[in-house]
């Protein structure tokens, strides 16, 4: 194609689509070419190559020391960011074991560094109830009676870096191969369930998918909980009519959290209800076609206050259910969720509204809640939710304690 023809095409495209669209296309192409040149895709491996374990060759101890009484339990996780839901659930389990009289150590796996001291400030500030010691998972994990992986990466790390015969578990919060298209990361994630760790499945969805997709029955399936000490109605005499707007948790980097669909749905909702404020927390967002109120990362108490102000919430998840759905219900705020058999498996009760996962379907569901006059006829009341995480914590503690006593043959 000649230069004149290229310029003619560019001019035609600018006239048809505007300069903004042309700029976005050009920027995207530049980024893609830069990524190819710099091999950015290779940087996406969240695991050091030497930590990739093979189910055929991984060490599988057959004899374990018997230990009763107070245990020292290691928990292996990636460094958390403020507001991380997966880390919050994991750290609830750590706190539960601490309340059962056990000592705990967090082994942080930073794929880029053996020095994890810079991560300690975030952990102590955001999860002050957890007292566990903090150290690096590299170069080795030792000095504990049992160890618990918390993601597919850390399952590989446990299999690769634990050399002593201690009980090994994997606290599985989602079926993580679904996080990726079929390929390298999907395969490495699926293999993490076959490394000889005792699988503790959070919820029925995970347990079902482990059996269906990986042919494995978990050693234990534990239920979800809801932190009703934090998420609750603050003023039971306050009329629901005083609530305004909708709230959305934005997680732009995780497609399973449906950010793009949610954005389009909320833009459509705004056309129907321009007076309803749209609250966004989690990731800060920009360049939306509508006004939004960015809250960033909130503490649980601040989040509960926001839930108490809103009429409805938009909760997106295409794999396991988001904790936000039940927390909204506890605060008297009904959530709209993308209809998904996977997410439905672990959210009981009729109060949640399941909608077609299209912008029109989600916007219509939000609109129906905002327009529902019956919701403003009486003082707010909490919807039925599961009270606390005590049962889950006790079950996790029980399976680890039993294994260390030699009662269980697996794990």
N, C-alpha and C positions, 0 to 999 in steps of 0.2 A: 504494500500500500504506500503510495507516495505521500510526501509531506503535505501537499495541498489537500489531498483527500482526508488525511488525519485531522487537519485543522477544521475542515468542513464538518467532519463527524463530531468533533468536540463542540463546535458552535451549535450544531443541531441539537446535541444532547443538552447543552446549557439552556437553550431556548425551551426544550421540552420539559426537562426535569429540574432546572434551576441550578445555581452554582453550588448549593449545599450538597445536593446529591452527587454532583461530579467530584466535589472535594472528598466526600466520604468514600467514594469508589477508589479515588486515587490514593488516599491514605491507607485504605485496606490493602491495596495491591503493593504499596511500598512496604507495609508491615509484613505481608506474606513473603515478599522477596527477601527482606532482611532476615526473617525467621529461617528461611531456607538456607541462606548464606551462613548464618550463625549457628545452625543446627539446634534451634530452640527446642524442637520436639524431643531431642535427646535429654534436655534439661528437665523434662517433665517426669522422668523416672524418680519417684519419691523414695528411692531405696538405693543404697550403695550396692554396686554389682556384687561385691563379696558377701553381701547379706542375703542374696537370693538363695533360698533353700529348695532342695529337691526332695519330694516325698519318698523317692526311691532310696536315697542315701542318707536322709536325716537320721541323727541319733535318736533312738527310742528306748529309753531306760526301761528295764523290767523289774528292777528292785529299787525300792525307795526307802529312805530312813523313815521310821515311825516317829511322829512328833505330836505330843498332846500339850494342852495348856496354851499359853500365849505364843502366837506365831509371829514370824517376821515375813511379811508378804510384800513382794515387789509388783509394781504396776507399771507397765511399759506403754508409753504414749508419745505422740508427736507433740512438740511445743504448742500450747494453745494460744489462741487469740482471745481477747476479751469478748465475752458473750457466746462462746462456742457451746452449742447445745450438746454435742456429743461428749465433750470434755466435762460439761456440767453433770451429765448422767453418770459418767465414769467416776467422777470425784465424789458423787453421792455414795457410790459403792465403797470407795476408800473410807469415807467418813463412817459408814456403817460398820466396816471391819474394825475401825479404831474404837468405836463405841462398844464393840464386842471384846475389847481388851487386847487387840493385836497391834503390833507396830507395823507401820507401812513406809515404804520408800517408793517414790516416783523415779523411774528410770526414763529420762527424756531422750528420745531418738531424734537428733538433728542430723539430717542427711548431709549437711555441709560443714559441721563442726563437732568436735568432741567437747567443746566448752559450752555448757548450757547455763552458766550463771546469769546471763542476761535475761533468761526467761523466768527466773524466779520471782522477780518483782511483779510481773503480770499475774502469776499464780497466787501469790500471797495477797495481792490487792483484790482480785476478782473472786477468789474462793477462800475467804478467811477462815471458814470452819474446818478446813482440812489441815491437819498438823503434820502430814507425812514429810519425811526428809526428801530432798531433791538432789539427784545426781544424774550423770550421763549413762546411757545404755551402752556406750562405747568406751573402751574396747571390749568390755565384758559385763555380764550380769551375774553377780554372785552374792553370797552372804545372806541369802534369804531361804525360807523354808518352802515357799511356793511363789510362782510368778504368773501374772495375768497379762496377756496381750490385749490390746483394745482396738486394733484395726488390722487390715490385711498386711500392711507394711511391718507392723510390730510383731505380728505372728511369725513372719519370716525372720525377724531379728531374734526373737526368743529361740526359734529353732536353730539359728546359726550361732548365737553367742552365749547360750547357757550350756556349760560343759558338765555341770554336776547333776546327779540324779535327784532333781527336785520336781514336785508336782507342777505341771504346766497347764494353764487354762487360757481360753480365748473368750473374752466377753464380747459377743457379737451383737452389735446394735442395728445392723442393717445387712442386707445381702449385697455386699459391696461390689461384686462384679457388675451389677446393674449401674454402677457409677460411670462405666466406660462403654464405648462401642466394642464390638468383638475385635480383639487384637491382643497386643502384648500385656497391657495392664489388666484387661479383663481376665486373661489366663493366669497371670501371677496372683491376682486377687482370688480367683477360684481355687487355686492350688493351696492357698493359705489355710483352707479348711481341712486339708489332707496331711498336715504336718505332725499329727499325733498329739495335738493339744486338746484338752477336754473342752468341748464347746458349750458355753452358757449363752443361750439365745434369749434376747430381750423381745418378748412378744411372740404371738402366734405367726405373724407374717414371716419373721426370720426363721422360725422352726420349720414352717411349711416349705419355704424355699430351699433351705438346706437339704431337706429330704428330697424334694422334687428335682432340684437342679444339680445337687452335688451327691445325692445318694447317701446322706449322712443324717443320723438321728442325734440331736444334741444330748449331752449328758444331763442338761437341765434347761427347762424353759421357765423364765421368770416374767411376771407381769409388769406392765407400765404402772407408774404411779403419778400423782400430781401433788406438787408442793402446796398444799392448802393452808399451810402456815403463812405463806407469802401471798398466794393468789387467792383472793377472796373479795367479797363486796365490802367496801370500806364504810358505806353509810346505807344501811338497810332502809332508812326512811326516805332516801333520795328517790325521786320519781325518775323512771327511765326516760321520760320526756325531756329531761335536762341533758341527756346524752346527745352528742353530736359527732358525726363523722365516722370514718372507718379507719382501721389500722392494718398495716401490712408489714411483715418481716421480709426485708430484702436481702437476698444472698445471690449476688450477681454472678459469682464464679462457679456456682453449682447448678447446672442445668436441671437437675432433678428437683430443684426448689422452684422451678417454673417462673423465674423472674420476668422473662420476656412476655409470656402470656399474661402475667399479673399486671404488668405495666400497661399493656393494651387494654385489658379489662378495666383498669382504674381510669384510664383516659376516657373510655366509653361511659363508665359510671358517672364521671364528672359532667359529661354532656347532659345526662339525665337529672343529676342532682348537683348543680353548681354551688349550692350553699353548704354542702356537706364537706367538712375539712377532711383531707386525706393525710393521715399520719404514716410516715415511713420510719422504721427503726432498723437497726442492723447496719448494713452498708448505706453510706450516704449516696444519694442519687442526684443526677443532674441531667439537664437537657430534655426533661419531659415536656410534653406539649401542654401540660396543665400545672397549676400551682400545687405544691406538696409541702408539708411540714417535715423537715428532716430532723430526727431526734438522735441519730447515731446509735451507738451502743448504750443501753440503759442498764442500770442495776435492776435486779428482780423487783425491788420495792417500787422503783420509778416506773417499771413496766406495768406493774399492777395498777398504779395510779392512772396510767394511760388507758389501760383496758377498762377501768371504771368510768372513763369519760366517753368512750366510743360506743356507737350503736351496734357496730358489727366489725368483724375481722375477716381478712382474707388470708387463708393459710394454704400454701402450695407444697405438695410433696408427691412425687411420682414413685417413691419407694416406701420406706417405712413411715409411719405417721409422725408428724411433727409434734413436739411437746406443746407448742403454742396453742394447738386446738383445745386441749383440755384445760390449759391455764386460762384461756379466754372464757371458757364456760364457767370456771370457778369464780371468775370476776363478774359474772352476769352478762357477758357479751357473747352473742352467738357467732360462731365462725362459719364462713363459706369455704368449702374445700373443693378442689378439683376431684371429680369422681374417679376413684381408682380402687380396684379390688385389693391391691396391696395395702393401701392406706386404711381402707375400711376394716381390715382384719383386727385392728387393735384400738378402735375408737367406739366403745359401746354407747348405747342410748340414742334417742331420736332427736336430740337438740341440734346437732350439727346439720348444716345444709350442704348436701352434695350436689355439685353443679357440673354440667358439661364442661370439659376443659377447653373452652373456646372463649375469646374475649366477650362475645355476646352472651354466652351461657353464664359466665362468672359475673358479668355486670348485671344481668337480670336477677340473679340470686341475691346479690348485694342490694339491689334496688328493692326487692321484695321485703327484705328485712327492714330496711330504712322506712319503707312505707307501711309496715305492719302496725296498725293502730292498737291491736290487742297488746302489744308489748309495752305500751305507755299507760295502760289502764290501771296498773297496780304498782306498788313499790317493787323494786328489783329484788329478785330472789336468785340464789345460785342454782345452776343446773347440776344434775347429778354427775359427780366425778369420783375418781378413785382417791381415797384419802391418804395422802402421803406415800412415801417410798419405803416405809418400815418393813412391809412384807417382802419386798424385793431384796432389800439389804439383808434381811435374816436368811432368806433362801441362798443368796450368794455366799454369805458367811458359812452357812451349814454345809454346802457342798465342798468348800475349801477345807473346812475343819475335818470333815469326814474323810476326805482323801488323805490328808496328812496323818490321820490316825490309822490309815490302812484299811478303812471300811470300804472304800470304793476301789475298784480295780482299774478305772480309767481316769485320766486327767493328769 
